[in-house]
Amino acid sequence: KTVMASIDVQTSRIESLAVQYQALQLRAKSPGTVQKILARPGQSVLPGEPVLILSKSSPSQLLGWAPERLQKNKAEELNFTASSAEITDIPVSFLRIGPAFEELPQMLWKSPGIPEYGQPILFELPPNTGLAPGAPVQLSVVF
């Protein structure tokens, strides 16, 4: 009887630890893709402090940069498509254009060390395009 009682006590402890472990697991409020981990296991964080950056699994918007030769009023009238390495000719809808030209991210420069500039344009993507968040795409004007 003593051995069985000891086993029952240890089983209860294991179950208690399993419940505590479940309470420590983080769960996202919505599905998505982890873009960046901000805190590692064992690291102390304050309540409410972000521990990771989560993005949608399928993006709904696309940010592009227009060259100077594309006039602001013309962008609203044009039709655009987006293409990635895997997917081509995705129709995108113009949403809005930024008020001023800005420096493009370095990964978009044609020559390292020579900054390039463009006017930001926001597009809406159709649902379920298959594009990965952050994947580079080529925007084209459809004539």
C-alpha positions in Angstrom: 0.0 0.0 0.0 2.8 2.4 0.8 4.4 2.0 -2.6 1.0 2.6 -4.4 0.5 5.7 -2.3 3.9 7.0 -3.3 3.2 6.3 -6.9 -0.1 8.2 -6.6 1.7 11.2 -5.0 4.3 11.3 -7.7 1.6 11.0 -10.5 -0.2 13.9 -8.9 3.0 16.0 -8.9 3.6 15.2 -12.6 0.1 16.2 -13.5 0.5 19.4 -11.5 3.7 20.2 -13.4 2.0 19.5 -16.7 -0.7 22.0 -15.9 1.9 24.6 -14.9 3.8 24.0 -18.1 0.7 24.5 -20.2 0.1 27.9 -18.4 3.7 29.0 -19.4 3.2 28.3 -23.2 2.6 31.4 -25.3 -0.2 31.2 -27.9 -0.9 33.7 -30.6 -4.3 35.3 -30.8 -4.3 34.8 -34.5 -2.5 32.6 -37.1 0.6 34.0 -38.7 4.3 33.7 -39.4 7.0 34.6 -36.9 9.0 37.4 -38.4 11.4 38.1 -35.5 12.0 36.7 -32.1 12.5 39.4 -29.5 13.0 37.3 -26.3 14.6 33.9 -25.8 13.8 31.1 -23.4 15.0 31.9 -19.9 15.1 35.7 -20.6 13.1 37.9 -18.2 10.4 40.0 -19.7 7.9 42.5 -18.2 4.2 41.9 -18.5 2.9 43.2 -21.8 6.4 43.4 -23.3 6.5 41.9 -26.9 8.4 38.6 -27.2 8.1 38.2 -31.0 6.8 39.9 -34.2 4.0 38.0 -35.9 2.8 38.8 -39.4 -0.2 37.4 -41.4 0.5 34.2 -43.2 -0.9 35.7 -46.4 -0.3 39.4 -46.9 -3.3 41.6 -47.8 -1.3 44.7 -48.8 1.9 45.4 -50.8 4.2 48.4 -50.5 6.1 49.5 -53.6 8.0 52.6 -54.6 7.3 54.6 -57.8 10.2 56.2 -59.7 10.1 59.9 -60.3 9.0 59.5 -63.8 5.6 58.1 -62.6 3.5 61.2 -61.9 1.3 61.1 -58.8 -2.0 61.6 -60.6 -1.1 59.0 -63.2 -0.6 56.2 -60.6 -4.2 56.3 -59.6 -5.3 55.7 -63.2 -3.0 52.8 -64.0 -3.4 49.1 -63.6 -0.6 47.1 -61.9 0.4 43.5 -61.5 2.8 41.9 -59.0 5.1 39.0 -59.7 7.4 37.0 -57.5 9.9 34.2 -58.4 7.1 31.6 -58.0 3.9 33.5 -59.0 3.3 35.9 -61.9 0.8 38.5 -62.9 -1.2 39.0 -59.7 -3.6 41.9 -60.2 -3.2 44.5 -57.4 -5.4 47.5 -56.6 -4.0 50.9 -56.0 -4.9 52.2 -52.5 -2.8 55.4 -52.0 0.5 57.1 -52.8 2.8 58.7 -50.2 3.2 62.5 -50.2 6.9 62.6 -50.8 9.9 60.7 -52.2 11.9 58.7 -49.7 15.0 56.5 -49.7 14.4 52.9 -50.8 15.5 50.1 -48.5 19.1 49.2 -49.3 18.2 45.8 -50.7 16.4 47.5 -53.5 19.3 49.7 -54.6 20.8 48.7 -58.0 24.3 49.7 -57.0 25.6 49.3 -53.4 26.5 52.6 -51.9 24.3 54.6 -54.3 21.0 55.3 -52.6 17.8 55.3 -54.7 14.6 57.1 -54.1 11.0 56.5 -54.9 7.5 57.5 -53.8 5.8 54.9 -51.7 2.6 53.3 -53.1 0.3 51.0 -51.2 -1.6 48.3 -53.1 -4.2 45.8 -52.0 -3.6 42.2 -52.8 -6.4 39.8 -53.7 -6.9 37.1 -51.0 -4.9 33.9 -51.1 -2.2 35.0 -53.5 0.4 32.5 -52.2 2.9 35.3 -51.7 5.0 35.0 -48.5 5.1 38.0 -46.2 8.2 40.1 -47.0 8.9 38.3 -50.3 10.4 40.6 -53.0 8.0 41.2 -55.9 8.2 43.1 -59.1 5.4 45.6 -59.8 4.5 46.2 -63.4 2.2 48.6 -65.1 -0.4 46.9 -67.4 -1.1 48.8 -70.5 
